[in-house]
Amino acid sequence: MAWLRVSRTYYPVTALGPGRRLGVWTQGCPLACRGCMSRHTWDPGDGERVPVTRLLSLWRRALAAGATGLTVSGGEPLTQPDALVELLSGARDAGDGAADILLYTGYEPAEFDEAMRAAADQADALITGRYDVGRPTRLLWRGSANQRLIVNTGLGRARFGPYETAEVDRAPVQVVLGEQDDLLFIGVPPPGALGRMERALAEQSVHLRDVSWRP
Ligand code: SF4
């Protein structure tokens, strides 16, 4: 049985891809992008080791609740390529062909080895490339201007093609209560937005502790 080290799951995600989605954030990222908002996902020993079968049960429940897609982000999902193949191929088999799979990776396709390529090929669409804090963007679902939305399949083309160059004035962000009564920010806020929000809250005497975007 395959296991995936996971930081968190959440349904419904509406800020990382179209429609209502199951979000799976994997644990462990060696890329250490400056300005990363998810530093808590870097340590490959943190998070929880979860059987892929349990993640697929979550996916089936999400589909029954009306999910239109699965978004896998991180962390860096491609550090666990074999388990990721099982998750993504199983998710495809469990769906009715209408639910899409979006995979975020900080790697560029030219950096993929064979195992990473096999995992990436299971996704209908990819968002690739390091987060570069010095290259802000208004491109939907991307954190910096170098990141590319790549469609892999006909479903990916239908679902994500219209958004390849779509720009937004305000990036979609969800704020939800996590299972440990922590606040979870879902989405790709523009550079500096989280710091500005933190300062604005502090002016209202609301002080955030242990934020994931600071060392
Ligand atoms: S932005 Fe993504 S790829 Fe870069 S360090 Fe953070 S989790 Fe890793």
Residues whose N, C-alpha, C, O or C-beta is under 5 A from the ligand:
A	BS01	SF4	C29 L31 A32 C33 C36 S38 G74 G75 G106 Y131
